[in-house]
Amino acid sequence: MAMPPRRRVSFGPHDEHDTEESKQEVLPRQGAQQSYARGFMASSLAPALAAIFTNPVEVGKVRQQLDKQPASLVATLRHVWQSHGLAGLQAGLQISVLREASKSFFRIGCFTPILDQLHDAAQGPAPLYKRMAAGMSSGAIAALVCNPIELVKTRQQAAGGGAVLDGFRQLHAAEGLVGMWRGTAVSMCRSAMVTGPHLTTYTALKEAVAARGWLPDAPPLHMLASLAGAFAGVCCNQPLDVVRNRLYNQPIGPDGQGTLYAGAVDCAKQLLCSEGPLGLYRGFSSHYLRVGPHYVPPPCSLALDHSPPSLGGQRGALCKVVYRDRTTAE
């Protein structure tokens, strides 16, 4: 006996249309999540690799900022080499790699997701103030989460190195959990002041140069724009960086408070009185030489994939080779 044909159960007159709309809504969301994931990975991996080569410059920068009468960067590095050899130049390398991988994960990786929340892509490229707000927010988040790593790194580089786990154990044993977040306010301000100007300058300059046809929207332009952004970030950030390093490395009294400075404002006042305004920009060249190479790889890696509509929706020249075209995520 033949079975009667199965009847299709209908959930309403627009069920097929609703299904198609649901698919169209889900696909862009999935594409955006995949884009964010790639962005976080690129933001973490590239600076971690760069830290291997730039760590000696970071060691020199920290020593310059802590010395009351510092020599030039070359003289400082020569002294470290003569006193401690290669181990001295790479003091704190392990913690430096960990710091760059973790902090850049939030600092650069959070920029696009935050900007997408602040700006509707349908309105065109995001204005500068929204980019600045997104960059400063991502920088502050990174500093808050990674402050213990930053603290251990700075102290190990000033002291000549040490094991990563030993550094955390000693910090916790001597100052407790609260001490692991010592200087967080200054660190958050510092990170916000370097990340906001950097990413704003990078994205705005890249788009302006490409729009005028001066350079094609390709990796060389991304590298130049990123170096310019790093310079803007260091100019805004250097005074806070000097103050933070002084606070991190001051002796701690029995009451758990610093013995040299009452806080960031007091530290800045003492610096201005004893060393003048230029004291706040001590180690500027070494800071830029260290920061510049770190900021080049992540933006280039992300630009090879796809710039979000909030940043103009431009594609890098190599993106079609490296990644599949993600039209569903636009």
Buried (B, 14 or more C-beta within 10 A) or exposed (E): EEEEEEEEEEEEEEEEEEEEEEEEEEBBEEBBEEBBEBBBEBBBBBBBBBBEEBBBBBBBBBBBBBEEEBBEBEEBBEBBEEEBEEEBBBBBBBBBBBBBBBBBBBBBBBBBBBBBEBBEBEEEBBBEEBBBBBBBBBBBBBBBBBBBBBBBBBBBBBEBBBEBEEBBEBBEEEBEEEBBBBBBBBBBBBBBBBBBBBBBBBBBBBBEBBEEEEBEBBBEBBBBBBBBBBBBBBBBBBBBBBBBBBBBBBEBEEEEEBEBBEBBEBBBEBBBEEBEEEBBBBBBBBBBBBBBBBBBBBBBBBBBBBBBBBBBEBBBBBBEEEBEEBEBBE
